[in-house]
């Protein structure tokens, strides 16, 4: 499975989904003109990635720790819907016995972003770690 790498633009975040290191990230601003067009490939990629986790677990008895880091500066309401879909997929993986962790990073002065992460975390069982951007 190939990595999914998308460079940031003025309206879309940087995306890095690496199946080799099992480290994923979304950072920057998310206010795409067509959020569905931007986020659908990420959701499809993550759905495929579940088969990688399953293969490693069943064929090699390996449990990979997957870390998904959100380092968003801003996201609009339609992006929030897709972020929740991503988090829901990660939650599904976690409930399926995979070692998944969400890291929610925010600027120390940005209480809204911190609270957004806390709101997402309340709706899910996947572990969240909160940290201030350095």
N, C-alpha and C positions, 0 to 999 in steps of 0.2 A: 504494500500500500504506500502510495506516494504522500509526502507531506503536502499540506495545504498552506501556502504562504500568500498573503495578500498585503500589499503595502498600503499604508494609510493615505487617505486623501483629505481634502478639506472637510468632507462630509461623512467619511467612513473610517472605521478604526483599522488599525493594523491587526492582522490575524496570523497566528503561527500555530499550526496543528502538526506536531511531529510524532509520528507513530513509532519512531526508533527510540527516542528519549522519553516518550510518554509525558511530555511537558507541552501544555497548550496555553495560549494566551490571546487575549483580546485587549487592545489598549488604544486610548485616544478618544476621539469624539465619534458618537454614533447618531447620525441624523441623516441617513441616506434618503434620497428622493424616492427610491423604490426599495423599501426595507425587505420585502419578500424576495426580490431578485438578489439582494446582497446576502441575506441570511440563509436562504434555502440550500445553497451549496455546502454551507457549514453544517447544517442539520443532516443533510444526506451523507456527508463525510463521517460525521459522528455515528450515524446509524450503521455505516459500514465498519467503522472502527470496532464496534462491539464484537464482530466476528474475529478480529485480531486478538482481542482479549480472551475470547472463548477458546480459540485455537491454542494459545499459549498455556492457558490454564488446563485444558484437557489433554493436550499432547505432550507438554513438557512439565506439567505440574508447577508452572511458574505463575506467581502472582505479581504482576507489575503494579507499582504504585503510580497512579495517574494524578498529576497535579494540573488543575486548570486555573490559571491566574487571570483575574479581571482587574485591569488597571485603567478603568474608564475615567475620563475627565467630565464627560457629559453624555447622556443618552436621552433621546426623546421618547414619547410614550409608545410609539409603534415599535421602536427598538426594544423597549422594556418587554413587550410581548415576546419577541424573539429571544431575548436573553433568558426569559423564563422558560421558553421551550428548550433551550440549550441546557439550562440547569435541570429541567425535568428529565432530560435524557441522562444526564450525569447521575441524577437521583435513581433512575431506573437501573443503571449499571451498579450503583452502590447497593441497592436492594437485591441485586442479583449476585452479590457476594464479591464484587470487585473492589479493590482498594482505591477509592476515589477521594480526592480532597479538592475543595474549592478554596482558593486564596482570593480574598476581596481586598484590594489595595485602594487607598484613597488619600487625598491630600489632607494634612492635619487640619486645615481650615475649612474643609468641605464636609460639614455635618450632613448635608443632604445625601451625598454619595454614600457615606457611612450608613445612614439610615436606610437607604435603598437596599444595600447589601443585607442589613439586618432583617428587613421585610422579606426579602427573598428567602433567607435562611429559615425564617419561621414557618415557611410553607413546605419545607423539604426536610429529608432526613440525612442527606449527604452532609458530611462535616464541612463547616466553613471555618476558615482562619481569617481574621481581620488584621490588617497591618497598615501602618502609615507609610506612604511613599517616602523613600529616602532620597 
